[in-house]
């Protein structure tokens, strides 16, 4: 994931910062506890495609 792109991307729901999880290939919003997948190097920033994090899943 390009570092410059990570600097400008924000959560489409709350406009908060995202954390890149390299091993899962996801961008995680800690505030909303949702993860946006990355497919073929492109972040899928649609709320309808986001994965809700489990209550016991560490952010």
N, C-alpha and C positions, 0 to 999 in steps of 0.2 A: 504494500500500500504506500503510495507516494506521501511523503511527510508534508509537503505543501498542501495537498488536498485535505489531509487530516486536520490541518490548521483552520481551514475555512468551512469544513462540514459541521453542521449542527443537527441536533435532533429535529425532525420536521414537526413533532408534536409540541415540544416545550421550548424549542430553540436553545436548549442547553448543550453542553459539550458532550462529545462522544469518546469512548475509549475503544481502541483497536485491540481485539483479541485475535492474535495471529493464528494460534492453533485451531481456533474454531472458525476463522475467517468471517468474523462478525464485528460490527460496530455497535457498542453497547451504550445505552443511555441509562446512567445510574439513577437519575431522578424518576424516570417513568418505568424502570425495570423492564425494558424491551431491548431486543437485539435485532439489528438489521443485517441480513446476510450479504455477502459479497460473491457475485457470480461472474466468472471470467474477468476478474479484476475490477468489476464495476459494482459499487455499492447500490443495493436495491433499497432506496429510501422511501418506500411506500408504507404507510401505517398498516394497511391491509395485509402486507407481506411480512410484517415484523413478527418476531417470536416473543411471546410473553415469558419472562424469566420465572422459573419456579421459586417459591418462597425460600427454599433452602439453598438455592444456587447462589454462589458467591459472585459478587460484581466487582 
